[in-house]
Amino acid sequence: MTTEYQINSLNDFLDVPEDKQKQCLEDFGEWLTFCRHHSLSDVFGPHTTLSTDSFMWIDDDVRGVSDVSFSVNGEEIGRLSDMGEAT
C-alpha cells in the first residue's frame, strides 16, 4: 500500500512520519535536481512550462524517485518513468 503526501509548504513535511522523513527528503532532493536541469519543453515540446508549486511524495518503499508525473489542473499530461523517456 502506498501513501501520498502533498507538499505545498515546509509545514507539510511534518505530515510525513518521522521514520520516513529521510527517504522523503532524499526524494525531494532528487526532484529539485530534476527541476533545475530540465523543463517540460525538453520533454513535451515548446510552450510548456514546469510548475514547481508543489511536490507529491509517494511512500512506496522504493528508494529514489521512480517516476515524475506532470499534471495540469489535476489531470496528468505525462510521466517520466525511471527518470527516462516520457510516456
PyMOL Python script that loads the backbone (N, CA, C, O; Angstrom):
from pymol import cmd

cmd.read_pdbstr("""\
ATOM      1  N   MET A   1       0.844  -1.186   0.000  1.00  0.00           N
ATOM      2  CA  MET A   1       0.000   0.000   0.000  1.00  0.00           C
ATOM      3  C   MET A   1       0.884   1.243   0.000  1.00  0.00           C
ATOM      4  O   MET A   1       1.880   1.306   0.721  1.00  0.00           O
ATOM      5  N   THR A   2       0.519   2.220  -0.803  1.00  0.00           N
ATOM      6  CA  THR A   2       1.271   3.466  -0.848  1.00  0.00           C
ATOM      7  C   THR A   2       0.456   4.588  -0.216  1.00  0.00           C
ATOM      8  O   THR A   2      -0.774   4.580  -0.241  1.00  0.00           O
ATOM      9  N   THR A   3       1.165   5.535   0.340  1.00  0.00           N
ATOM     10  CA  THR A   3       0.546   6.713   0.931  1.00  0.00           C
ATOM     11  C   THR A   3       1.130   7.930   0.238  1.00  0.00           C
ATOM     12  O   THR A   3       2.339   8.003   0.020  1.00  0.00           O
ATOM     13  N   GLU A   4       0.282   8.883  -0.106  1.00  0.00           N
ATOM     14  CA  GLU A   4       0.718  10.095  -0.791  1.00  0.00           C
ATOM     15  C   GLU A   4       0.723  11.273   0.175  1.00  0.00           C
ATOM     16  O   GLU A   4      -0.166  11.412   1.016  1.00  0.00           O
ATOM     17  N   TYR A   5       1.740  12.117   0.038  1.00  0.00           N
ATOM     18  CA  TYR A   5       1.858  13.328   0.844  1.00  0.00           C
ATOM     19  C   TYR A   5       2.026  14.509  -0.096  1.00  0.00           C
ATOM     20  O   TYR A   5       3.009  14.583  -0.834  1.00  0.00           O
ATOM     21  N   GLN A   6       1.074  15.431  -0.075  1.00  0.00           N
ATOM     22  CA  GLN A   6       1.146  16.636  -0.892  1.00  0.00           C
ATOM     23  C   GLN A   6       1.936  17.681  -0.123  1.00  0.00           C
ATOM     24  O   GLN A   6       1.525  18.091   0.962  1.00  0.00           O
ATOM     25  N   ILE A   7       3.064  18.117  -0.668  1.00  0.00           N
ATOM     26  CA  ILE A   7       3.912  19.101  -0.013  1.00  0.00           C
ATOM     27  C   ILE A   7       3.744  20.437  -0.730  1.00  0.00           C
ATOM     28  O   ILE A   7       4.250  20.630  -1.835  1.00  0.00           O
ATOM     29  N   ASN A   8       3.032  21.348  -0.091  1.00  0.00           N
ATOM     30  CA  ASN A   8       2.829  22.690  -0.638  1.00  0.00           C
ATOM     31  C   ASN A   8       3.607  23.740   0.151  1.00  0.00           C
ATOM     32  O   ASN A   8       3.834  24.849  -0.331  1.00  0.00           O
ATOM     33  N   SER A   9       4.013  23.379   1.367  1.00  0.00           N
ATOM     34  CA  SER A   9       4.766  24.295   2.215  1.00  0.00           C
ATOM     35  C   SER A   9       5.690  23.463   3.100  1.00  0.00           C
ATOM     36  O   SER A   9       5.529  22.247   3.204  1.00  0.00           O
ATOM     37  N   LEU A  10       6.648  24.114   3.731  1.00  0.00           N
ATOM     38  CA  LEU A  10       7.560  23.405   4.622  1.00  0.00           C
ATOM     39  C   LEU A  10       6.807  22.701   5.734  1.00  0.00           C
ATOM     40  O   LEU A  10       7.202  21.614   6.157  1.00  0.00           O
ATOM     41  N   ASN A  11       5.742  23.296   6.206  1.00  0.00           N
ATOM     42  CA  ASN A  11       4.945  22.712   7.272  1.00  0.00           C
ATOM     43  C   ASN A  11       4.382  21.344   6.870  1.00  0.00           C
ATOM     44  O   ASN A  11       4.194  20.477   7.723  1.00  0.00           O
ATOM     45  N   ASP A  12       4.114  21.148   5.575  1.00  0.00           N
ATOM     46  CA  ASP A  12       3.548  19.887   5.104  1.00  0.00           C
ATOM     47  C   ASP A  12       4.509  18.708   5.296  1.00  0.00           C
ATOM     48  O   ASP A  12       4.068  17.561   5.373  1.00  0.00           O
ATOM     49  N   PHE A  13       5.806  18.975   5.374  1.00  0.00           N
ATOM     50  CA  PHE A  13       6.758  17.893   5.632  1.00  0.00           C
ATOM     51  C   PHE A  13       6.515  17.258   6.999  1.00  0.00           C
ATOM     52  O   PHE A  13       6.903  16.111   7.223  1.00  0.00           O
ATOM     53  N   LEU A  14       5.878  17.991   7.915  1.00  0.00           N
ATOM     54  CA  LEU A  14       5.582  17.452   9.237  1.00  0.00           C
ATOM     55  C   LEU A  14       4.525  16.349   9.184  1.00  0.00           C
ATOM     56  O   LEU A  14       4.386  15.582  10.136  1.00  0.00           O
ATOM     57  N   ASP A  15       3.780  16.263   8.081  1.00  0.00           N
ATOM     58  CA  ASP A  15       2.784  15.202   7.919  1.00  0.00           C
ATOM     59  C   ASP A  15       3.429  13.855   7.605  1.00  0.00           C
ATOM     60  O   ASP A  15       2.813  12.808   7.805  1.00  0.00           O
ATOM     61  N   VAL A  16       4.667  13.880   7.114  1.00  0.00           N
ATOM     62  CA  VAL A  16       5.386  12.648   6.793  1.00  0.00           C
ATOM     63  C   VAL A  16       5.846  12.023   8.109  1.00  0.00           C
ATOM     64  O   VAL A  16       6.448  12.708   8.936  1.00  0.00           O
ATOM     65  N   PRO A  17       5.573  10.728   8.317  1.00  0.00           N
ATOM     66  CA  PRO A  17       6.013  10.093   9.562  1.00  0.00           C
ATOM     67  C   PRO A  17       7.522  10.244   9.767  1.00  0.00           C
ATOM     68  O   PRO A  17       8.298  10.216   8.812  1.00  0.00           O
ATOM     69  N   GLU A  18       7.913  10.402  11.013  1.00  0.00           N
ATOM     70  CA  GLU A  18       9.314  10.663  11.336  1.00  0.00           C
ATOM     71  C   GLU A  18      10.245   9.595  10.783  1.00  0.00           C
ATOM     72  O   GLU A  18      11.349   9.910  10.339  1.00  0.00           O
ATOM     73  N   ASP A  19       9.821   8.344  10.802  1.00  0.00           N
ATOM     74  CA  ASP A  19      10.688   7.279  10.298  1.00  0.00           C
ATOM     75  C   ASP A  19      10.795   7.269   8.775  1.00  0.00           C
ATOM     76  O   ASP A  19      11.592   6.510   8.223  1.00  0.00           O
ATOM     77  N   LYS A  20      10.009   8.098   8.084  1.00  0.00           N
ATOM     78  CA  LYS A  20      10.037   8.185   6.622  1.00  0.00           C
ATOM     79  C   LYS A  20      10.625   9.517   6.132  1.00  0.00           C
ATOM     80  O   LYS A  20      10.793   9.711   4.928  1.00  0.00           O
ATOM     81  N   GLN A  21      10.935  10.427   7.054  1.00  0.00           N
ATOM     82  CA  GLN A  21      11.382  11.763   6.650  1.00  0.00           C
ATOM     83  C   GLN A  21      12.664  11.743   5.820  1.00  0.00           C
ATOM     84  O   GLN A  21      12.767  12.461   4.825  1.00  0.00           O
ATOM     85  N   LYS A  22      13.630  10.938   6.215  1.00  0.00           N
ATOM     86  CA  LYS A  22      14.891  10.901   5.481  1.00  0.00           C
ATOM     87  C   LYS A  22      14.664  10.470   4.033  1.00  0.00           C
ATOM     88  O   LYS A  22      15.208  11.074   3.109  1.00  0.00           O
ATOM     89  N   GLN A  23      13.859   9.426   3.838  1.00  0.00           N
ATOM     90  CA  GLN A  23      13.565   8.947   2.487  1.00  0.00           C
ATOM     91  C   GLN A  23      12.833  10.019   1.680  1.00  0.00           C
ATOM     92  O   GLN A  23      13.139  10.241   0.509  1.00  0.00           O
ATOM     93  N   CYS A  24      11.863  10.682   2.315  1.00  0.00           N
ATOM     94  CA  CYS A  24      11.106  11.737   1.640  1.00  0.00           C
ATOM     95  C   CYS A  24      12.031  12.871   1.219  1.00  0.00           C
ATOM     96  O   CYS A  24      11.956  13.346   0.086  1.00  0.00           O
ATOM     97  N   LEU A  25      12.899  13.307   2.124  1.00  0.00           N
ATOM     98  CA  LEU A  25      13.791  14.425   1.815  1.00  0.00           C
ATOM     99  C   LEU A  25      14.822  14.054   0.750  1.00  0.00           C
ATOM    100  O   LEU A  25      15.211  14.906  -0.050  1.00  0.00           O
ATOM    101  N   GLU A  26      15.268  12.803   0.726  1.00  0.00           N
ATOM    102  CA  GLU A  26      16.178  12.368  -0.333  1.00  0.00           C
ATOM    103  C   GLU A  26      15.480  12.421  -1.689  1.00  0.00           C
ATOM    104  O   GLU A  26      16.061  12.881  -2.672  1.00  0.00           O
ATOM    105  N   ASP A  27      14.233  11.949  -1.741  1.00  0.00           N
ATOM    106  CA  ASP A  27      13.467  12.009  -2.989  1.00  0.00           C
ATOM    107  C   ASP A  27      13.191  13.453  -3.387  1.00  0.00           C
ATOM    108  O   ASP A  27      13.240  13.792  -4.570  1.00  0.00           O
ATOM    109  N   PHE A  28      12.902  14.299  -2.411  1.00  0.00           N
ATOM    110  CA  PHE A  28      12.686  15.716  -2.691  1.00  0.00           C
ATOM    111  C   PHE A  28      13.939  16.337  -3.306  1.00  0.00           C
ATOM    112  O   PHE A  28      13.848  17.133  -4.240  1.00  0.00           O
ATOM    113  N   GLY A  29      15.102  15.973  -2.781  1.00  0.00           N
ATOM    114  CA  GLY A  29      16.367  16.463  -3.337  1.00  0.00           C
ATOM    115  C   GLY A  29      16.558  16.028  -4.777  1.00  0.00           C
ATOM    116  O   GLY A  29      17.028  16.812  -5.602  1.00  0.00           O
ATOM    117  N   GLU A  30      16.198  14.781  -5.094  1.00  0.00           N
ATOM    118  CA  GLU A  30      16.292  14.311  -6.478  1.00  0.00           C
ATOM    119  C   GLU A  30      15.335  15.087  -7.376  1.00  0.00           C
ATOM    120  O   GLU A  30      15.675  15.427  -8.509  1.00  0.00           O
ATOM    121  N   TRP A  31      14.139  15.365  -6.865  1.00  0.00           N
ATOM    122  CA  TRP A  31      13.154  16.138  -7.629  1.00  0.00           C
ATOM    123  C   TRP A  31      13.672  17.549  -7.902  1.00  0.00           C
ATOM    124  O   TRP A  31      13.511  18.066  -9.008  1.00  0.00           O
ATOM    125  N   LEU A  32      14.297  18.177  -6.889  1.00  0.00           N
ATOM    126  CA  LEU A  32      14.869  19.512  -7.085  1.00  0.00           C
ATOM    127  C   LEU A  32      15.941  19.500  -8.162  1.00  0.00           C
ATOM    128  O   LEU A  32      15.992  20.395  -9.006  1.00  0.00           O
ATOM    129  N   THR A  33      16.795  18.486  -8.131  1.00  0.00           N
ATOM    130  CA  THR A  33      17.840  18.365  -9.146  1.00  0.00           C
ATOM    131  C   THR A  33      17.218  18.224 -10.527  1.00  0.00           C
ATOM    132  O   THR A  33      17.671  18.860 -11.479  1.00  0.00           O
ATOM    133  N   PHE A  34      16.189  17.400 -10.644  1.00  0.00           N
ATOM    134  CA  PHE A  34      15.497  17.232 -11.922  1.00  0.00           C
ATOM    135  C   PHE A  34      14.939  18.572 -12.406  1.00  0.00           C
ATOM    136  O   PHE A  34      15.103  18.930 -13.572  1.00  0.00           O
ATOM    137  N   CYS A  35      14.277  19.312 -11.507  1.00  0.00           N
ATOM    138  CA  CYS A  35      13.673  20.599 -11.889  1.00  0.00           C
ATOM    139  C   CYS A  35      14.725  21.615 -12.322  1.00  0.00           C
ATOM    140  O   CYS A  35      14.470  22.426 -13.212  1.00  0.00           O
ATOM    141  N   ARG A  36      15.893  21.579 -11.710  1.00  0.00           N
ATOM    142  CA  ARG A  36      16.954  22.517 -12.078  1.00  0.00           C
ATOM    143  C   ARG A  36      17.515  22.241 -13.467  1.00  0.00           C
ATOM    144  O   ARG A  36      17.970  23.158 -14.150  1.00  0.00           O
ATOM    145  N   HIS A  37      17.483  20.987 -13.880  1.00  0.00           N
ATOM    146  CA  HIS A  37      18.173  20.599 -15.110  1.00  0.00           C
ATOM    147  C   HIS A  37      17.255  20.257 -16.277  1.00  0.00           C
ATOM    148  O   HIS A  37      17.734  19.916 -17.359  1.00  0.00           O
ATOM    149  N   HIS A  38      15.954  20.341 -16.072  1.00  0.00           N
ATOM    150  CA  HIS A  38      15.008  20.009 -17.132  1.00  0.00           C
ATOM    151  C   HIS A  38      13.868  21.011 -17.162  1.00  0.00           C
ATOM    152  O   HIS A  38      13.589  21.695 -16.177  1.00  0.00           O
ATOM    153  N   SER A  39      13.232  21.079 -18.287  1.00  0.00           N
ATOM    154  CA  SER A  39      11.998  21.840 -18.394  1.00  0.00           C
ATOM    155  C   SER A  39      11.003  20.974 -19.153  1.00  0.00           C
ATOM    156  O   SER A  39      11.397  20.043 -19.855  1.00  0.00           O
ATOM    157  N   LEU A  40       9.737  21.271 -19.017  1.00  0.00           N
ATOM    158  CA  LEU A  40       8.745  20.481 -19.739  1.00  0.00           C
ATOM    159  C   LEU A  40       8.925  20.608 -21.239  1.00  0.00           C
ATOM    160  O   LEU A  40       8.579  19.688 -21.980  1.00  0.00           O
ATOM    161  N   SER A  41       9.461  21.735 -21.703  1.00  0.00           N
ATOM    162  CA  SER A  41       9.671  21.877 -23.144  1.00  0.00           C
ATOM    163  C   SER A  41      10.711  20.878 -23.639  1.00  0.00           C
ATOM    164  O   SER A  41      10.686  20.498 -24.810  1.00  0.00           O
ATOM    165  N   ASP A  42      11.636  20.440 -22.761  1.00  0.00           N
ATOM    166  CA  ASP A  42      12.591  19.394 -23.136  1.00  0.00           C
ATOM    167  C   ASP A  42      11.858  18.090 -23.442  1.00  0.00           C
ATOM    168  O   ASP A  42      12.276  17.315 -24.302  1.00  0.00           O
ATOM    169  N   VAL A  43      10.765  17.864 -22.729  1.00  0.00           N
ATOM    170  CA  VAL A  43      10.065  16.592 -22.815  1.00  0.00           C
ATOM    171  C   VAL A  43       8.843  16.661 -23.723  1.00  0.00           C
ATOM    172  O   VAL A  43       8.629  15.775 -24.550  1.00  0.00           O
ATOM    173  N   PHE A  44       8.036  17.721 -23.568  1.00  0.00           N
ATOM    174  CA  PHE A  44       6.757  17.793 -24.257  1.00  0.00           C
ATOM    175  C   PHE A  44       6.693  18.867 -25.340  1.00  0.00           C
ATOM    176  O   PHE A  44       5.626  19.106 -25.905  1.00  0.00           O
ATOM    177  N   GLY A  45       7.800  19.506 -25.634  1.00  0.00           N
ATOM    178  CA  GLY A  45       7.838  20.498 -26.694  1.00  0.00           C
ATOM    179  C   GLY A  45       7.728  21.919 -26.182  1.00  0.00           C
ATOM    180  O   GLY A  45       7.488  22.147 -24.996  1.00  0.00           O
ATOM    181  N   PRO A  46       7.905  22.882 -27.090  1.00  0.00           N
ATOM    182  CA  PRO A  46       7.891  24.297 -26.701  1.00  0.00           C
ATOM    183  C   PRO A  46       6.541  24.732 -26.127  1.00  0.00           C
ATOM    184  O   PRO A  46       5.521  24.068 -26.313  1.00  0.00           O
ATOM    185  N   HIS A  47       6.567  25.845 -25.439  1.00  0.00           N
ATOM    186  CA  HIS A  47       5.366  26.468 -24.859  1.00  0.00           C
ATOM    187  C   HIS A  47       4.798  25.672 -23.690  1.00  0.00           C
ATOM    188  O   HIS A  47       3.631  25.843 -23.337  1.00  0.00           O
ATOM    189  N   THR A  48       5.596  24.819 -23.094  1.00  0.00           N
ATOM    190  CA  THR A  48       5.171  24.062 -21.926  1.00  0.00           C
ATOM    191  C   THR A  48       6.108  24.430 -20.791  1.00  0.00           C
ATOM    192  O   THR A  48       7.327  24.396 -20.961  1.00  0.00           O
ATOM    193  N   THR A  49       5.564  24.778 -19.646  1.00  0.00           N
ATOM    194  CA  THR A  49       6.410  25.183 -18.524  1.00  0.00           C
ATOM    195  C   THR A  49       6.251  24.217 -17.358  1.00  0.00           C
ATOM    196  O   THR A  49       5.212  23.575 -17.200  1.00  0.00           O
ATOM    197  N   LEU A  50       7.287  24.128 -16.557  1.00  0.00           N
ATOM    198  CA  LEU A  50       7.308  23.250 -15.401  1.00  0.00           C
ATOM    199  C   LEU A  50       6.900  24.043 -14.169  1.00  0.00           C
ATOM    200  O   LEU A  50       7.552  25.022 -13.806  1.00  0.00           O
ATOM    201  N   SER A  51       5.826  23.619 -13.533  1.00  0.00           N
ATOM    202  CA  SER A  51       5.379  24.254 -12.295  1.00  0.00           C
ATOM    203  C   SER A  51       6.024  23.537 -11.124  1.00  0.00           C
ATOM    204  O   SER A  51       5.973  22.311 -11.021  1.00  0.00           O
ATOM    205  N   THR A  52       6.619  24.306 -10.261  1.00  0.00           N
ATOM    206  CA  THR A  52       7.247  23.719  -9.074  1.00  0.00           C
ATOM    207  C   THR A  52       6.545  24.204  -7.812  1.00  0.00           C
ATOM    208  O   THR A  52       7.176  24.374  -6.768  1.00  0.00           O
ATOM    209  N   ASP A  53       5.249  24.424  -7.910  1.00  0.00           N
ATOM    210  CA  ASP A  53       4.473  24.930  -6.776  1.00  0.00           C
ATOM    211  C   ASP A  53       4.278  23.894  -5.682  1.00  0.00           C
ATOM    212  O   ASP A  53       4.054  24.252  -4.526  1.00  0.00           O
ATOM    213  N   SER A  54       4.360  22.622  -6.027  1.00  0.00           N
ATOM    214  CA  SER A  54       4.159  21.590  -5.024  1.00  0.00           C
ATOM    215  C   SER A  54       4.916  20.328  -5.404  1.00  0.00           C
ATOM    216  O   SER A  54       5.385  20.171  -6.531  1.00  0.00           O
ATOM    217  N   PHE A  55       5.021  19.440  -4.434  1.00  0.00           N
ATOM    218  CA  PHE A  55       5.724  18.173  -4.591  1.00  0.00           C
ATOM    219  C   PHE A  55       4.846  17.099  -3.963  1.00  0.00           C
ATOM    220  O   PHE A  55       4.439  17.223  -2.808  1.00  0.00           O
ATOM    221  N   MET A  56       4.556  16.053  -4.714  1.00  0.00           N
ATOM    222  CA  MET A  56       3.781  14.932  -4.184  1.00  0.00           C
ATOM    223  C   MET A  56       4.752  13.796  -3.909  1.00  0.00           C
ATOM    224  O   MET A  56       5.351  13.240  -4.830  1.00  0.00           O
ATOM    225  N   TRP A  57       4.905  13.453  -2.625  1.00  0.00           N
ATOM    226  CA  TRP A  57       5.772  12.330  -2.294  1.00  0.00           C
ATOM    227  C   TRP A  57       4.908  11.112  -2.077  1.00  0.00           C
ATOM    228  O   TRP A  57       3.948  11.155  -1.308  1.00  0.00           O
ATOM    229  N   ILE A  58       5.243  10.027  -2.749  1.00  0.00           N
ATOM    230  CA  ILE A  58       4.509   8.777  -2.604  1.00  0.00           C
ATOM    231  C   ILE A  58       5.388   7.804  -1.838  1.00  0.00           C
ATOM    232  O   ILE A  58       6.469   7.430  -2.294  1.00  0.00           O
ATOM    233  N   ASP A  59       4.916   7.404  -0.681  1.00  0.00           N
ATOM    234  CA  ASP A  59       5.637   6.455   0.165  1.00  0.00           C
ATOM    235  C   ASP A  59       5.381   5.056  -0.384  1.00  0.00           C
ATOM    236  O   ASP A  59       4.433   4.376   0.010  1.00  0.00           O
ATOM    237  N   ASP A  60       6.263   4.639  -1.317  1.00  0.00           N
ATOM    238  CA  ASP A  60       6.100   3.344  -1.970  1.00  0.00           C
ATOM    239  C   ASP A  60       7.193   2.349  -1.585  1.00  0.00           C
ATOM    240  O   ASP A  60       7.297   1.273  -2.173  1.00  0.00           O
ATOM    241  N   ASP A  61       8.011   2.719  -0.586  1.00  0.00           N
ATOM    242  CA  ASP A  61       9.121   1.873  -0.128  1.00  0.00           C
ATOM    243  C   ASP A  61      10.138   1.586  -1.226  1.00  0.00           C
ATOM    244  O   ASP A  61      10.893   0.618  -1.136  1.00  0.00           O
ATOM    245  N   VAL A  62      10.161   2.428  -2.266  1.00  0.00           N
ATOM    246  CA  VAL A  62      11.160   2.320  -3.325  1.00  0.00           C
ATOM    247  C   VAL A  62      12.173   3.426  -3.097  1.00  0.00           C
ATOM    248  O   VAL A  62      11.809   4.599  -3.011  1.00  0.00           O
ATOM    249  N   ARG A  63      13.445   3.058  -2.998  1.00  0.00           N
ATOM    250  CA  ARG A  63      14.489   4.052  -2.759  1.00  0.00           C
ATOM    251  C   ARG A  63      14.710   4.865  -4.036  1.00  0.00           C
ATOM    252  O   ARG A  63      14.884   4.302  -5.116  1.00  0.00           O
ATOM    253  N   GLY A  64      14.700   6.181  -3.903  1.00  0.00           N
ATOM    254  CA  GLY A  64      14.895   7.057  -5.053  1.00  0.00           C
ATOM    255  C   GLY A  64      13.586   7.359  -5.749  1.00  0.00           C
ATOM    256  O   GLY A  64      12.539   6.802  -5.420  1.00  0.00           O
ATOM    257  N   VAL A  65      13.668   8.249  -6.713  1.00  0.00           N
ATOM    258  CA  VAL A  65      12.493   8.668  -7.467  1.00  0.00           C
ATOM    259  C   VAL A  65      12.275   7.684  -8.601  1.00  0.00           C
ATOM    260  O   VAL A  65      13.127   7.544  -9.478  1.00  0.00           O
ATOM    261  N   SER A  66      11.142   7.003  -8.586  1.00  0.00           N
ATOM    262  CA  SER A  66      10.865   6.022  -9.632  1.00  0.00           C
ATOM    263  C   SER A  66      10.199   6.654 -10.844  1.00  0.00           C
ATOM    264  O   SER A  66      10.363   6.168 -11.963  1.00  0.00           O
ATOM    265  N   ASP A  67       9.453   7.729 -10.639  1.00  0.00           N
ATOM    266  CA  ASP A  67       8.901   8.455 -11.777  1.00  0.00           C
ATOM    267  C   ASP A  67       8.470   9.852 -11.354  1.00  0.00           C
ATOM    268  O   ASP A  67       8.310  10.151 -10.171  1.00  0.00           O
ATOM    269  N   VAL A  68       8.292  10.685 -12.355  1.00  0.00           N
ATOM    270  CA  VAL A  68       7.811  12.047 -12.160  1.00  0.00           C
ATOM    271  C   VAL A  68       6.623  12.214 -13.083  1.00  0.00           C
ATOM    272  O   VAL A  68       6.721  11.941 -14.280  1.00  0.00           O
ATOM    273  N   SER A  69       5.492  12.662 -12.537  1.00  0.00           N
ATOM    274  CA  SER A  69       4.324  12.901 -13.380  1.00  0.00           C
ATOM    275  C   SER A  69       4.098  14.401 -13.493  1.00  0.00           C
ATOM    276  O   SER A  69       4.466  15.174 -12.608  1.00  0.00           O
ATOM    277  N   PHE A  70       3.494  14.786 -14.586  1.00  0.00           N
ATOM    278  CA  PHE A  70       3.205  16.185 -14.884  1.00  0.00           C
ATOM    279  C   PHE A  70       1.703  16.330 -15.027  1.00  0.00           C
ATOM    280  O   PHE A  70       1.066  15.612 -15.798  1.00  0.00           O
ATOM    281  N   SER A  71       1.140  17.278 -14.267  1.00  0.00           N
ATOM    282  CA  SER A  71      -0.302  17.476 -14.269  1.00  0.00           C
ATOM    283  C   SER A  71      -0.643  18.923 -14.553  1.00  0.00           C
ATOM    284  O   SER A  71       0.091  19.841 -14.188  1.00  0.00           O
ATOM    285  N   VAL A  72      -1.774  19.104 -15.214  1.00  0.00           N
ATOM    286  CA  VAL A  72      -2.337  20.429 -15.449  1.00  0.00           C
ATOM    287  C   VAL A  72      -3.773  20.373 -14.952  1.00  0.00           C
ATOM    288  O   VAL A  72      -4.558  19.536 -15.399  1.00  0.00           O
ATOM    289  N   ASN A  73      -4.117  21.262 -14.030  1.00  0.00           N
ATOM    290  CA  ASN A  73      -5.452  21.295 -13.434  1.00  0.00           C
ATOM    291  C   ASN A  73      -5.875  19.925 -12.918  1.00  0.00           C
ATOM    292  O   ASN A  73      -7.026  19.522 -13.081  1.00  0.00           O
ATOM    293  N   GLY A  74      -4.942  19.213 -12.296  1.00  0.00           N
ATOM    294  CA  GLY A  74      -5.243  17.919 -11.710  1.00  0.00           C
ATOM    295  C   GLY A  74      -5.263  16.758 -12.689  1.00  0.00           C
ATOM    296  O   GLY A  74      -5.459  15.614 -12.278  1.00  0.00           O
ATOM    297  N   GLU A  75      -5.067  17.024 -13.969  1.00  0.00           N
ATOM    298  CA  GLU A  75      -5.074  15.963 -14.976  1.00  0.00           C
ATOM    299  C   GLU A  75      -3.648  15.666 -15.425  1.00  0.00           C
ATOM    300  O   GLU A  75      -2.933  16.562 -15.873  1.00  0.00           O
ATOM    301  N   GLU A  76      -3.245  14.423 -15.306  1.00  0.00           N
ATOM    302  CA  GLU A  76      -1.890  14.043 -15.697  1.00  0.00           C
ATOM    303  C   GLU A  76      -1.731  14.158 -17.202  1.00  0.00           C
ATOM    304  O   GLU A  76      -2.529  13.615 -17.966  1.00  0.00           O
ATOM    305  N   ILE A  77      -0.683  14.878 -17.626  1.00  0.00           N
ATOM    306  CA  ILE A  77      -0.428  15.054 -19.051  1.00  0.00           C
ATOM    307  C   ILE A  77       0.794  14.275 -19.508  1.00  0.00           C
ATOM    308  O   ILE A  77       1.036  14.163 -20.710  1.00  0.00           O
ATOM    309  N   GLY A  78       1.563  13.737 -18.582  1.00  0.00           N
ATOM    310  CA  GLY A  78       2.731  12.956 -18.961  1.00  0.00           C
ATOM    311  C   GLY A  78       3.439  12.415 -17.748  1.00  0.00           C
ATOM    312  O   GLY A  78       3.192  12.836 -16.618  1.00  0.00           O
ATOM    313  N   ARG A  79       4.332  11.466 -18.003  1.00  0.00           N
ATOM    314  CA  ARG A  79       5.063  10.825 -16.913  1.00  0.00           C
ATOM    315  C   ARG A  79       6.432  10.393 -17.420  1.00  0.00           C
ATOM    316  O   ARG A  79       6.564   9.871 -18.528  1.00  0.00           O
ATOM    317  N   LEU A  80       7.434  10.616 -16.602  1.00  0.00           N
ATOM    318  CA  LEU A  80       8.770  10.094 -16.860  1.00  0.00           C
ATOM    319  C   LEU A  80       8.977   8.926 -15.909  1.00  0.00           C
ATOM    320  O   LEU A  80       9.033   9.127 -14.696  1.00  0.00           O
ATOM    321  N   SER A  81       9.091   7.730 -16.424  1.00  0.00           N
ATOM    322  CA  SER A  81       9.317   6.558 -15.599  1.00  0.00           C
ATOM    323  C   SER A  81      10.807   6.282 -15.496  1.00  0.00           C
ATOM    324  O   SER A  81      11.543   6.410 -16.474  1.00  0.00           O
ATOM    325  N   ASP A  82      11.236   5.908 -14.320  1.00  0.00           N
ATOM    326  CA  ASP A  82      12.661   5.677 -14.059  1.00  0.00           C
ATOM    327  C   ASP A  82      13.490   6.859 -14.517  1.00  0.00           C
ATOM    328  O   ASP A  82      14.649   6.707 -14.904  1.00  0.00           O
ATOM    329  N   MET A  83      12.887   8.047 -14.471  1.00  0.00           N
ATOM    330  CA  MET A  83      13.531   9.288 -14.884  1.00  0.00           C
ATOM    331  C   MET A  83      14.067   9.171 -16.310  1.00  0.00           C
ATOM    332  O   MET A  83      15.084   9.769 -16.664  1.00  0.00           O
ATOM    333  N   GLY A  84      13.353   8.385 -17.118  1.00  0.00           N
ATOM    334  CA  GLY A  84      13.760   8.153 -18.503  1.00  0.00           C
ATOM    335  C   GLY A  84      12.863   8.907 -19.463  1.00  0.00           C
ATOM    336  O   GLY A  84      12.623  10.101 -19.286  1.00  0.00           O
ATOM    337  N   GLU A  85      12.370   8.222 -20.471  1.00  0.00           N
ATOM    338  CA  GLU A  85      11.584   8.866 -21.528  1.00  0.00           C
ATOM    339  C   GLU A  85      10.153   9.112 -21.089  1.00  0.00           C
ATOM    340  O   GLU A  85       9.611   8.390 -20.252  1.00  0.00           O
ATOM    341  N   ALA A  86       9.555  10.129 -21.657  1.00  0.00           N
ATOM    342  CA  ALA A  86       8.167  10.468 -21.366  1.00  0.00           C
ATOM    343  C   ALA A  86       7.238   9.420 -21.956  1.00  0.00           C
ATOM    344  O   ALA A  86       7.495   8.867 -23.026  1.00  0.00           O
ATOM    345  N   THR A  87       6.132   9.154 -21.223  1.00  0.00           N
ATOM    346  CA  THR A  87       5.117   8.229 -21.726  1.00  0.00           C
ATOM    347  C   THR A  87       3.810   8.958 -21.899  1.00  0.00           C
ATOM    348  O   THR A  87       2.819   8.359 -22.316  1.00  0.00           O
TER     349      THR A  87
END
""", "prot")
cmd.dss("prot")
cmd.show_as("cartoon", "prot")
cmd.util.cbc("prot")
cmd.orient("prot")
